[in-house]
Amino acid sequence: MTATVTNVSCGAVIDQPTGRRDSSACRCWDGGVQRLWPTPGSELSEIDDSTLAATYAYPADLDGPYVRVNFVSSLDGAVSVDGRSGGLGSEADKRVFGLLRRLTDVILVGAGTVRAENYRGARRPTEGRSTPPPIAVVTGSANLDPESPLFTDTAVPPIILTLESAPAQQRDRLAAAGGDVVVLERLDPRGVLGELDRRGLHRVLCEGGPGLHGDLVAADAVDELCLTLAPLLVGGEAGRIAHGAPGTPTRAMSLASALHADDTLLLRYRRTR
Ligand SMILES: NC(=O)c1ccc[n+]([C@@H]2O[C@H](COP(=O)([O-])OP(=O)(O)OC[C@H]3O[C@@H](n4cnc5c(N)ncnc54)[C@H](OP(=O)(O)O)[C@@H]3O)[C@@H](O)[C@H]2O)c1
């Protein structure tokens, strides 16, 4: 007696017990493939705020910085459209972006992103606190505009992480504009995360950009990557979500959650270990 089953990932009809597939139907793996969507309860719009917050909760009882990185990318790997990430976003991405900010102690970002995206202070308080998380900017040059919204439109002072080699006059201007300017001996991930640790800012949300992310990958400092895959092909010259010096070892990550909304995938990967 023969029986057939349907492979959930592609719908191909598979003959049992031979396992032979109707090869005209598709090419796929027989084992190890799980259907993440559609499944009941995975549609983002069906998930309430508290369940979503629990899904993205940081590990409890952190005794040092835990680095969560958040990016949105097109399907073909573009990190921006016309130099900014806004063209990739969707309502679902914005919802998770806002939630991640409410769960964090500090938003860590590279100066290139601050300049490109005209950053301002976070609006909503961190859960359980009365103030929003500060924006901590990594900048070797201290080349930031003291009249930009980063300084003028914020409830808490931005933390400016820089170096002695940055022009003193520029550092002074940022401090006069309300920036909490910190001159570090080293501006690599060890120096930056050491400073956040010293301040007790353990739940770190890095919003990019690709240069800072590349440094974090090279230093094996990424604990989690939240990646929104926008249903777009962009082409062109846009970079990808990390860049840096060649020779960085690869880092294995494990899927922690996958949500979808309107053809957008919201993926969360944690370091494997
Ligand atoms: N799709 C997304 O989710 C997303 C997210 C973020 C950014 N983006 C896009 O990414 C682009 C910006 O890319 P980017 O690579 O320039 O961004 P970036 O990583 O934010 O900025 C790089 C800059 O950060 C500073 N920096 C970072 N690490 C440093 C280190 N270890 N030592 C000294 N300085 C350091 C330097 O600033 P100084 O030059 O001041 O020294 C460097 O030029 C924009 O188009 C933006 O829209 C997209």
The ligand as an SDF file (V2000), in Angstrom:
LIG
                    3D

 48 52  0  0  0  0  0  0  0  0999 V2000
   18.7800   50.2920    7.2870 N   0  0  0  0  0  0  0  0  0  0  0  0
   19.1060   50.5420    8.5320 C   0  0  0  0  0  0  0  0  0  0  0  0
   18.5420   49.9490    9.4590 O   0  0  0  0  0  0  0  0  0  0  0  0
   20.1960   51.5660    8.8190 C   0  0  0  0  0  0  0  0  0  0  0  0
   20.5930   51.7880   10.1250 C   0  0  0  0  0  0  0  0  0  0  0  0
   21.6020   52.7190   10.3670 C   0  0  0  0  0  0  0  0  0  0  0  0
   22.2020   53.3920    9.3040 C   0  0  0  0  0  0  0  0  0  0  0  0
   21.7720   53.1560    8.0490 N   0  0  0  0  0  0  0  0  0  0  0  0
   22.3960   53.8710    6.9150 C   0  0  0  0  0  0  0  0  0  0  0  0
   23.8020   53.6750    6.9700 O   0  0  0  0  0  0  0  0  0  0  0  0
   24.4400   54.8040    6.3820 C   0  0  0  0  0  0  0  0  0  0  0  0
   25.5530   55.2860    7.2860 C   0  0  0  0  0  0  0  0  0  0  0  0
   26.5650   54.3260    7.2980 O   0  0  0  0  0  0  0  0  0  0  0  0
   27.9190   54.4920    8.1160 P   0  0  0  0  0  0  0  0  0  0  0  0
   28.6820   53.2400    8.0030 O   0  0  0  0  0  0  0  0  0  0  0  0
   28.5450   55.8090    7.7690 O   0  0  0  0  0  0  0  0  0  0  0  0
   27.3160   54.6360    9.5620 O   0  0  0  0  0  0  0  0  0  0  0  0
   27.8630   54.5770   11.0530 P   0  0  0  0  0  0  0  0  0  0  0  0
   28.4350   53.2660   11.3970 O   0  0  0  0  0  0  0  0  0  0  0  0
   26.7070   55.0600   11.8250 O   0  0  0  0  0  0  0  0  0  0  0  0
   28.9590   55.7110   11.1230 O   0  0  0  0  0  0  0  0  0  0  0  0
   30.3200   55.5370   10.8630 C   0  0  0  0  0  0  0  0  0  0  0  0
   31.0160   56.6470   11.6460 C   0  0  0  0  0  0  0  0  0  0  0  0
   30.8820   56.3750   13.0370 O   0  0  0  0  0  0  0  0  0  0  0  0
   32.0750   56.7130   13.7090 C   0  0  0  0  0  0  0  0  0  0  0  0
   32.6700   55.4790   14.1840 N   0  0  0  0  0  0  0  0  0  0  0  0
   32.1110   54.2540   14.2050 C   0  0  0  0  0  0  0  0  0  0  0  0
   32.9400   53.3840   14.7640 N   0  0  0  0  0  0  0  0  0  0  0  0
   34.0440   54.0580   15.0920 C   0  0  0  0  0  0  0  0  0  0  0  0
   35.2670   53.7080   15.7030 C   0  0  0  0  0  0  0  0  0  0  0  0
   35.5070   52.4400   16.0990 N   0  0  0  0  0  0  0  0  0  0  0  0
   36.1920   54.6520   15.8950 N   0  0  0  0  0  0  0  0  0  0  0  0
   35.9720   55.9210   15.5030 C   0  0  0  0  0  0  0  0  0  0  0  0
   34.8160   56.3220   14.9220 N   0  0  0  0  0  0  0  0  0  0  0  0
   33.8760   55.3910   14.7260 C   0  0  0  0  0  0  0  0  0  0  0  0
   32.9250   57.4480   12.7020 C   0  0  0  0  0  0  0  0  0  0  0  0
   32.4660   58.7750   12.8090 O   0  0  0  0  0  0  0  0  0  0  0  0
   33.3250   60.0800   12.5440 P   0  0  0  0  0  0  0  0  0  0  0  0
   33.4220   60.1790   11.0750 O   0  0  0  0  0  0  0  0  0  0  0  0
   32.5390   61.1960   13.1570 O   0  0  0  0  0  0  0  0  0  0  0  0
   34.6550   59.8720   13.2070 O   0  0  0  0  0  0  0  0  0  0  0  0
   32.5010   56.7870   11.4010 C   0  0  0  0  0  0  0  0  0  0  0  0
   32.7470   57.6130   10.2810 O   0  0  0  0  0  0  0  0  0  0  0  0
   23.3760   55.8390    6.1320 C   0  0  0  0  0  0  0  0  0  0  0  0
   23.0090   55.7920    4.7730 O   0  0  0  0  0  0  0  0  0  0  0  0
   22.2160   55.3580    6.9800 C   0  0  0  0  0  0  0  0  0  0  0  0
   20.9820   55.7470    6.4670 O   0  0  0  0  0  0  0  0  0  0  0  0
   20.7840   52.2590    7.7680 C   0  0  0  0  0  0  0  0  0  0  0  0
  1  2  1  0
  2  3  2  0
  2  4  1  0
  4  5  1  0
  4 48  2  0
  5  6  2  0
  6  7  1  0
  7  8  2  0
  8  9  1  0
  8 48  1  0
  9 10  1  0
  9 46  1  0
 10 11  1  0
 11 12  1  0
 11 44  1  0
 12 13  1  0
 13 14  1  0
 14 15  2  0
 14 16  1  0
 14 17  1  0
 17 18  1  0
 18 19  2  0
 18 20  1  0
 18 21  1  0
 21 22  1  0
 22 23  1  0
 23 24  1  0
 23 42  1  0
 24 25  1  0
 25 26  1  0
 25 36  1  0
 26 27  1  0
 26 35  1  0
 27 28  2  0
 28 29  1  0
 29 30  1  0
 29 35  2  0
 30 31  1  0
 30 32  2  0
 32 33  1  0
 33 34  2  0
 34 35  1  0
 36 37  1  0
 36 42  1  0
 37 38  1  0
 38 39  2  0
 38 40  1  0
 38 41  1  0
 42 43  1  0
 44 45  1  0
 44 46  1  0
 46 47  1  0
M  CHG  2   8   1  16  -1
M  END
$$$$
